[in-house]
Amino acid sequence: MAPKTVVVGGGIGGCAAAIALHRAGADVTVYEAAPELKELGAGINIQAVAVGVLLDLGIPLEKFHGEEGDCILTGAVEYLTPEGFFIASEAVGLKAGAPHPQLSAHRAKFHNVLVTECRRLLGEERLVLSSRFLQLERAEDGQVVLHFENSTTKEKLPPVRCDFVVGADGLKSRVRGQLLGDGAPR
């Protein structure tokens, strides 16, 4: 039987982890605190090694710069002063000899491609929104019991049992905080 796995956080890292775990045979559900996935963010660069991982996960490059995404293939990165004066240029991706291209994209468009792929692979009901993580505990049978609340109404949601949990809930991760304390990430 496939291990029941919960990913807490439906951002870029959470969606990528969910896709990878699904491809490895896990029964995955993603819980995200946001009530809807809005187009937020700015431009990001996806380095060639990360593009290789996405390809290994079965997501074709065309999804990122076709109808769903707005990625462009990046051949060089230029460094400028705050006043706009040129400092240096560096070849990246294919132009630097990497086996995969480097991409530049709007973060939200890139995220949308991963969300769409999660929903396609896992099923629409496996990307659960409005679910703010509260705490976890280990049950006597060894499973993990996760507690969530509706992030809009603050109503407690039914506990979720799983074999594994992945905390992909951001820099101020509540999952990490519960497991390792409230200190800054190292």
N, C-alpha and C positions, 0 to 999 in steps of 0.2 A: 504494500500500500504506500502511496506517495506521502511523504511527510507534509503535514499541514503547516504552512509557513505564513506568517503575517509580516508584512512590511509596513512600518509606521512612517508615513510620509510619502506623498505622491508627487514629489518634485522630480527633477532630472535624475538624481541618484536613486530615489525610490523606484521610479519606473524602470530604469536600467537594471536595477537589482531584481525586480520582479520578473522582467523578461528573461534574465539570465537564469534565475531559479526555476522558472517554468520550463525553459529549454533543458535544464538538468533533471527534470522529472518531478519537481515539487508541486504541491497543490497550494497555489499562492493567492492571497487576498491582500489588497493594498487599502489602508485606512488613511485618509487625508482629513486634516482639520478644516480646511477651507470648504465653504458651502458650494462654491463653484470654482472652476479652474479658469481664471481670467488671464488675459494677455498682459503680463507684467514683465518688466525687466528692460534690459538694454542689449547692446551688441556683445556677443561672446565669440571667442575663437575655440574651435574644437580641434585639438592637435591631432596629427596623423595617427599616433598610437591609439587614441580614443576612437577615431574613425575606423581603425582596424578592429577594435572590440565591437563596435556597432555592426560591422559587416559580419563578424563571427557570430553575432546574435541573430543573424538572418534578416537584418533590416537593410534593404538595398539603398545605395547612395542616392538613387533617384528620388526616394521619398523625402530627402532633406532639401533638395533643390528643384523639386517639381511643383505640383499643385499644392501639396501639403506644407512644404517648407520654403524658406527664402534664402537658404544657404548659398554662398558663392565659394568657389574654389579659390583659396588664397595661396599665392606663390611667393609673397614676400611680406615682411612686416617692417615698417619704417618707424624710427624713433625720432621724435621732434621735441624741441623745447616748448615750454608753455606759450611762447611767442610765435611758434610755428617754424622755427629754424631747424633744418635737417641736422641730425646727429649721426645716425647710422641706418643701414638697411640690412636685413637678414633674410636669406632664402629660407622658406619653410615648405613642408609637405613634399610633394613630388619634385618641386624645383630644388629641394635640398637633398634629394636622393632617397627620400622615405618611400616605402612601398605603397603608402596611401596618401591621399591629399589631405591638406589642412582645410578646414571650413571656417567661414565667418558667417554668423547668423544672428538674427534677433532671438534672444533667449526664449521668448514665448513661442515663437514659431517652431524652434527646435524641440521645446518641451511638448508642444501639441503633437508632433510626430510620434514621440515616445508614448504619450497618453493614448493616442489612437492605436498604436501597436499593442499596448497593454490591454485595452478593451477588446481588440480583435482576438488576442491569444487567450486571455483569461476569462472573457465574458464581461459584459457591461456591469453586472451585479458584483463583480470582484474588485471594482474600484469604488470604494465606499467613501462618499464625501460627508462633510459635517460631523466628523468623528474625531474629537480631540482626545488624545491619549492622556490618561490620568495616572495609572500605575500598573505594575505587573507583579505577579507573585507566582511561585512554583507550587503546583498542586502535588498532593501525595503520590499521584500516579506518574509524576515526572513531567507532565505537560506544563506549559506556561499559561497562566490565566491573565488576560489583558482586560483592563477596565477603561471604558471610553465614556465621554459625555457628548451630547449633541452640542456642537460649538455655537449654535445660534440660540437654542432654548435653554441650554445648560442641563437638560434632562439627562439622567444617567441612562446609558444604553446597556443592553444585556451583555454580560461578560463573554469574552471570546477566548476559546481554548485553542492552543496550537502546540506543535512540537518545537518550532523555532520562531524567534522573532528577530527582525532586522530593524534597527533604529536608523531611519533615513529622514529624521525629522528636523534637520537643519543644525546650524552652528550652536544654537542654544537647546540642544536635544534633551527632551524630558526623559527619553529612554536612557541615554547615556548618564544623565543626572541621577536617575534612580539606581543604576547599576554601579556607577563609579563616584558618585558624589557630585556636588555642585561646582567643583573647580573648573577652571578653563580647560579646553581641550589641549592635549599635548601633541 
